[in-house]
Amino acid sequence: MGEPAIRLRGLTRSFGDVRAVAGVDLDVVDGEFLTLLGPSGSGKTTVLRMIAGFERPDAGTIELAGTDVTDRPPYARDVNTVFQDYALFPHMSVRKNVEYGLRVKKVPAAERRARAQEALDAVRLGEYGERAPSQLSGGQRQRVALARALVNRPKVLLLDEPLGALDLKLREQMQVELKAIQRDVGITFVFVTHDQDEARTMSDRIAVFNEGTIAQLGTPTQVYEHPATTFVAGFVGTSNLLHGETAHAVVGRSGTWSVRPEKIRLLLPDEPAAEGMRTVGGTVREVVYVGMSTRFVVDLPGGDTLMAVRQNAEESADLGYLRGTAVRLSWDPRFEYQIAG
């Protein structure tokens, strides 16, 4: 295995009394799609800006392909950054927007045109070169911004919440597009978002940030199925947590235990539980119909609350009548995980 595309060691950055990044160590594998995920103020964007060279670390080092670039300015690093604001020149055609960086570098006109066409083809806008940005949809304009970054053939592409300005449907379409483009061009992508669904959809690995540190690093499946902390369990998806006396009564052991809602089956009083399943009784507080599934919020005798999710695979019935009903919840013990605080 060769040098990682990015290696961060002991990266620290403070703004006044606020420690935005508190000693981050991270290796980004060459050619992977890594997402920095976390709430506002967790340090993810500051780390991205330090990789790009827009912020200087107070301590630590940044290596790109084995070369220390900690003290290099942004233009001397083999990276490009795509922001949420496309920042396209409205008076230039799509092709000229993509060519602009090459023109600044005094790349010959014929090579500029060929490389711009190659970049537009990569983002599936090969036929749109002569259009004005105003003639494109939001998703198409974002792809032009991506082509403008790709045309420089960087080793690493940094993306700072590039889909944040798009509406939900277009955003979901672009998530699939962006991952496909990354796979086609083979460039290392480092993507920043606070949207955990977006992170799970696109990433090879996710670094979950909390209070300036990486709370967990792993594949989307690892982070979702095996949260390392209560923060990760609550931030990445919805998780049920069993604590203290309730955990001891239900699981048979103390500590904090996580069970994802979709692993839990809601049983009516006359429904038997399958052999070997964990079961606990409770009272339905709320029933929420969300289209593809129905969520049940169930209060347990010990004071904890569990959520169960049932997929609406067939025609959905109105289950609101279950509010206030005594039920049992059942799940496979293999799907409960003890986590740190």
N, C-alpha and C positions, 0 to 999 in steps of 0.2 A: 504494500500500500504506500503510495507516494505522499508528498507533502499535502496537508489540507489546503483548500483554497483560501481559507481564513483561519488564523489562530489568534485568539485573544487570551492574554494572561494577566491576571490581576488588575483588570481595567476598572478604574475608579474616576468618578467625576462628581464634583459638588458645585452647587450654585448658591453662594452665600452659606446659610446654615443648612441648606437642604442637600442631602447626599443622594443624588439622582441614581448613581451607579456605584455599587459597593463591592468591588472586587470580583468582577465577572471573568470566569475562565470558560472558553468555548472554542471547539474545533468545528469548522464547517467543511464537510466533505466536498471534494471537487465534483461538480455536476449535480449536486442535490438541490432540492427545493426546501429550504429551511424557513420556518415562520417564527418570528419573535412575537409572542402573544402575551397580552396582559392589559390590565385596566390603565386608564390615564394616570400618569405619574409613576408608573412602575419601572421606568428606565429603558424600555425597549427602543423608543425613538432616539434617545440619547446615544445608546450603543450603536444604532445604525448611522447616526451622524458622525460618530467618532470613526467608524470604519470608512466612511466617505471622506473624512478629513475636514468636515465642517465644524467639528468641535475637537479641542485638544484634551486628551485625558490628563487628569492630575497625577495619575500613576498608572503603571502597567504598560504593556506593549501590544501592538497590532502588527501581525504579519500577513502578507498576501503572497501565496505560493512560495512560502519560505523566506521571503524578503521582509525585513523590518521596515515598515512605512510609517511608524508612529509619528515621526517629525516631518513627514513629507506633506506638502500642500495637496489639495484635492486634485489638481490637474496632473500631478505626478504619480497618481495611483491608477492602476488599471481597473477602475470601476466606473460605473455610470449609475445615476440615481433617477428614478421615476417618481414623481410626486402626485398627490391627489389632484392638484391643479395642473391641467395639461400644459398650460403656458405656450400654446401654439401661436405663431404669428398669423393674425387674421388676414393680412394683405398678401401672404405667400400661399402658393398651392401646397397641397399635401407633400408632393415630391420635394419641393424646395425647403419645406420645414424639416424634412428628414435629412436633406443634404446640408443643412446649415452648419452643423458642427464640422463637417468635412471641409466646407468652404473656408471656415475660419482657420483650419489647419493647412489651407492652401493645397488640398488634394486636387489633382487635375480634373477638369470637368467631366471627361469621359468616365473616369474611375468613380467620380462622385455619383454620376447617374446610374452606373451599374450597381454600385453598392447600395444606393437608395432603393433601387428596384428589388434587389435581393432582400433587403430588410422589410419592404412592404409585402413582398411575397410571403415572407416568414410569418407575418401577422395577418395573412389572408386579406390584404388590401391592395393586391397587385394592380387592379384595374382602376384604382381611385387616385392615382398620382396627380392628375391635373385638376382635381376638384379643390374647392376652397374648404377650409375647416368648417365654415358655417353650413356647408351642405351635408355634413356628416352627423350621425347620431352620437350620443355621449359615449357609447361603447366603442364606436369607430374612432372617435377622437382620442380615446385612451389608448387604442392600439397604435395610432400614429405616434403618440408620445413614446410608446414602447419601441416602435421601429426607429425613432430618432435616437434612442439609447442603444439599440442593438447595432446600428450602423457603424458605431465606433469599435465593434467587436471586442467588448470588454471581457475580462476573465470572470468578473462578478457583476451582477446587476442587483442593485439595491432598490427596493420598492417600498415607499412610505405611504401606507394606506391608499394605494392608487385607485381603489374602487369605491372609496367612501362617498363620493359625490353622486354615484349612480343610484337609480331607483332599484328596489329589491329584485324585480324580475331580471333586469339587465345585469345587475350585480351577480346574480346566480349564473347567468349565461357566461359572463366574463370570467368567473372563477374556473369554469371548465375550459374556456378558451385559453386562459393564461397558463394553466397547467399543461395543456397540449402544446402550446408554443414553447414552453420551457423544455419539454421533453424533445421537441423537434430540434431546437437550436443547441441543446446540450450545455448551456451556460449555467453557472451556479447562480441561483436566485436566493436572496435574503429578503423576506417579505415581512413587513410590520403591519399588525392589525390588532384591534381589540375584540374582533368578532370571532368567537370560538368555532362557530359553524364554518366560517370561511377558512379558518386554519385547518380544521379537520378535512375539509374538502380537497385542499390543494397540496398539503405538505407531505414531504417524505419524513421529516421530523419536525417537532414543535419544541421550542424553548419557552416555557411558561415563566413569565417575569412577575415578581412581586417584591415591592419595596427595594428595588435596585439590585436584586439578586435573581438567579435562575432557580425557581422553586422545583422545577422538574424538566428534564430533557428526554425525549423519546419519540417513538412513532405515534401517530394519532391513536392507534389502537392501545398502545401501552399507556399513554397519558389518560385516555378515557377509561379504560377498563381497570387500570391499576394506579389510581391517583396516589401520589406520594405524601400529600399533606391535605388537611381539611380545606385549605385555600384552593388547591388544584381541584379537589373534588367538587367544590361549589362553583368555581369559575368555569371549568371546562364541562359544559353540560349541566344537567340537574342531577344532584346526588342526594340520597337519603343517608343520614348519619344517625347511628345509634350510639348513645353515650351512657357512661356510668351504670346506674342500677338497671336501666332498661336494657343496655347491652348485655349485662350479666344475666338478666332474666331470659332474654331472647336467644342470645348466642351461646351463653354459658361461660363467657369470659369477659373480663373487664376491658377497658380501653375504648377507642373510637373505631367504629366499623362502618364501612360504606357499602351500600347496595343501590345500584342504579334502578330507577323506576320501571324501566321496561323489563327488568328481570323478575319483577314481582307480579304475581297473579292474584286478583281479587276473587275470593270465594264467598258465595252467599251461604247463609247458615246451613242449608241442606246439602251443600257441595262438599264431597270428601277431598282431602288433600292427597296427592300422590305419595307413595311410600318414599321415605328418605328426605322429604322436603321439610324445610324450616317453616313453622307456622306461628302466627301471633294474632290475637284478636284485637279488634278496635272498632271505632265508630266513624262512619263516613261523615266528614264535615262538609266537603264540597265535591261537586261533579262538574268537570269542565270539558265541554265538547270542542275539539280543535280540528275537526275535519277528518284527517287520516287516523286519529286516535282519540280516545277519551281518557282524561286524567282524573284520578280519584285521590283526594286528600283525606287521609285516615288518621285520627287521633288515637294514640295508644294509651293504655291505662297509666303508664309511668310518666307521661307528660311529653314524650317525643311524638313527632309526626312523621308518617311515611307517605310517599306518593307512589301510586301504582299507575301504570299506563296499559291500556288495552287497545290494540290495533283494531280499527273498524274495517275488517276485511270483507264483511258483508254489509248489507243495508243496515244503517245505524238506527238504533232505537233511542228514544229519549230516556236516559237513565237518571234523570234528576230526582226521581222518586226514591232513590237510594240514600239521599241525604238523611242523616240521623239514624240510619240502619246499622245494626251490629253485623260485622263481617269478619272474615279471617283473611289474612294475607299469607301467601305461600311463595317460597322461592328455594332454589337449589343452593345449599350451603357453599358450593364451589364458587358462587358469584358474590360472596361477601368478603371484603378485604379490610384488614386492620391497617389503619393509616396513622401517621404521626400527627402531631398537633399543628 
